[in-house]
């Protein structure tokens, strides 16, 4: 599979994964771009059956590297300008989306990564366990607990 096909097939999934990991659109764009650069120049051949997990692993490692570099954590900007505030439906959905992002950021990184790989990438638990270097049972538990935390938080906001 060439890099163009790989990018067309998986860039949206990698971007969404990076966005939910980082909580920042610009960081997610950078992580996504760097993920495909690293996949392109990698010396190892990628097995087509596990390519999505491979890309998620690269994206996660890039996120963790950047997290280590930062000396301080920037809080989510509550005052993001919204040019379409007149649209009530859009505004409500945006608030819900921002609330989910905030709740996601409160999860431990490894739980967040496991949940995102399962929810958005539909990655098998075996592959999640391999990417995160944990057991399959632990991967299942992390996904389950993260879902419980997010659903409990959503019920509290209703």
C-alpha positions as CSV (number, residue, x, y, z in Angstrom):
1,X,0.0,0.0,0.0
2,X,1.5,3.4,-1.0
3,X,1.5,6.4,1.3
4,X,-1.2,8.2,-0.6
5,X,-3.7,5.3,-0.2
6,X,-2.7,4.8,3.4
7,X,-3.3,8.5,4.1
8,X,-6.6,8.6,2.3
9,X,-7.8,5.5,4.1
10,X,-6.7,6.3,7.6
11,X,-6.0,10.0,8.0
12,X,-9.5,10.8,9.4
13,X,-9.3,8.1,12.0
14,X,-5.8,9.1,13.1
15,X,-6.8,12.8,13.3
16,X,-9.9,12.0,15.4
17,X,-7.8,9.8,17.6
18,X,-5.1,12.5,18.0
19,X,-7.8,15.2,18.6
20,X,-9.3,13.2,21.5
21,X,-5.9,12.4,22.9
22,X,-4.7,16.0,22.8
23,X,-7.9,18.0,23.1
24,X,-6.4,20.5,20.6
25,X,-7.1,20.7,16.9
26,X,-3.7,22.1,15.9
27,X,-1.8,19.5,17.9
28,X,-4.0,16.8,16.3
29,X,-3.2,18.1,12.9
30,X,0.5,18.1,13.7
31,X,0.4,14.6,15.2
32,X,-1.6,13.3,12.2
33,X,0.9,14.7,9.7
34,X,3.9,13.5,11.6
35,X,2.3,10.0,12.0
36,X,2.1,9.6,8.2
37,X,5.6,10.9,7.7
38,X,7.0,8.4,10.2
39,X,5.0,5.6,8.6
40,X,6.3,6.6,5.2
41,X,10.0,6.6,6.2
42,X,9.7,3.5,8.5
43,X,12.1,0.7,7.6
44,X,9.8,-2.0,8.8
45,X,7.1,-3.2,6.5
46,X,3.6,-2.7,7.8
47,X,1.1,-5.6,7.9
48,X,-2.1,-4.5,6.3
49,X,-4.2,-6.3,8.9
50,X,-2.7,-4.2,11.7
51,X,-2.0,-0.9,9.9
52,X,-4.6,1.1,11.8
53,X,-3.2,0.0,15.2
54,X,0.3,0.7,13.9
55,X,-0.7,4.3,13.0
56,X,-2.5,4.8,16.3
57,X,0.6,3.6,18.1
58,X,2.7,6.2,16.2
59,X,0.2,8.9,17.0
60,X,0.0,8.0,20.6
61,X,3.8,8.0,21.0
62,X,4.0,11.4,19.3
63,X,1.4,12.7,21.7
64,X,3.3,11.3,24.7
65,X,6.6,12.8,23.5
66,X,5.0,16.2,23.1
67,X,3.3,15.9,26.5
68,X,6.7,15.2,28.1
69,X,8.2,18.2,26.4
70,X,5.6,20.6,27.7
71,X,6.5,22.1,31.1
72,X,2.9,23.2,31.8
73,X,-0.5,22.1,30.7
74,X,-2.6,24.6,28.9
75,X,-6.2,24.5,30.0
76,X,-9.0,24.2,27.5
77,X,-10.0,27.7,26.3
78,X,-13.5,28.4,27.4
79,X,-13.8,31.6,25.5
80,X,-13.4,30.2,22.0
81,X,-15.1,32.6,19.5
82,X,-18.2,31.2,17.9
83,X,-19.3,33.1,14.8
84,X,-22.6,31.1,14.6
85,X,-24.0,31.6,18.1
86,X,-27.4,32.4,16.7
87,X,-27.9,28.8,15.8
88,X,-29.2,27.2,19.1
89,X,-28.9,23.7,17.9
90,X,-25.3,24.1,16.8
91,X,-24.4,25.9,20.1
92,X,-25.9,23.1,22.2
93,X,-24.0,20.4,20.2
94,X,-20.8,22.4,20.6
95,X,-21.2,22.7,24.3
96,X,-21.9,18.9,24.5
97,X,-18.8,18.3,22.3
98,X,-16.6,20.6,24.5
99,X,-17.9,18.8,27.7
100,X,-17.0,15.4,26.2
101,X,-13.5,16.7,25.4
102,X,-13.1,18.0,28.9
103,X,-14.2,14.7,30.4
104,X,-11.9,12.8,28.1
105,X,-9.0,14.9,29.2
106,X,-9.7,13.9,32.8
107,X,-9.3,10.2,32.0
108,X,-5.8,8.7,32.5
109,X,-4.0,8.8,29.1
110,X,-3.8,5.0,28.7
111,X,-7.5,4.7,29.4
112,X,-8.3,7.5,26.9
113,X,-6.1,5.8,24.3
114,X,-7.7,2.4,24.8
115,X,-11.2,3.9,24.6
116,X,-10.4,5.9,21.5
117,X,-8.9,3.0,19.7
118,X,-11.9,0.8,20.4
119,X,-14.6,3.4,19.8
120,X,-13.3,5.2,16.8
121,X,-10.9,2.8,15.3
122,X,-12.9,-0.3,16.1
123,X,-9.6,-1.8,17.0
124,X,-9.7,-5.3,18.3
125,X,-8.8,-5.7,22.0
126,X,-5.8,-7.8,21.1
127,X,-4.3,-5.0,19.0
128,X,-5.1,-2.4,21.7
129,X,-3.3,-4.6,24.3
130,X,-0.3,-4.8,22.0
131,X,-0.1,-1.1,21.2
132,X,-0.5,-0.1,24.9
133,X,1.8,-3.0,26.1
134,X,-0.9,-4.3,28.5
135,X,-2.9,-7.6,28.7
136,X,-6.0,-8.2,26.7
137,X,-8.1,-8.3,29.9
138,X,-6.6,-5.0,31.0
139,X,-7.5,-3.4,27.7
140,X,-11.1,-4.6,28.0
141,X,-11.2,-3.3,31.6
142,X,-9.8,0.1,30.6
143,X,-12.3,0.6,27.8
144,X,-15.2,-0.5,30.0
145,X,-14.2,1.8,32.9
146,X,-13.6,4.8,30.6
147,X,-17.1,4.3,29.1
148,X,-18.6,4.1,32.6
149,X,-16.8,7.4,33.6
150,X,-18.0,9.2,30.5
151,X,-21.6,7.9,30.7
152,X,-21.8,8.8,34.4
153,X,-20.4,12.3,33.7
154,X,-23.0,12.7,30.9
155,X,-25.9,11.6,33.2
156,X,-24.7,14.2,35.8
157,X,-24.9,17.0,33.2
158,X,-28.5,16.1,32.1
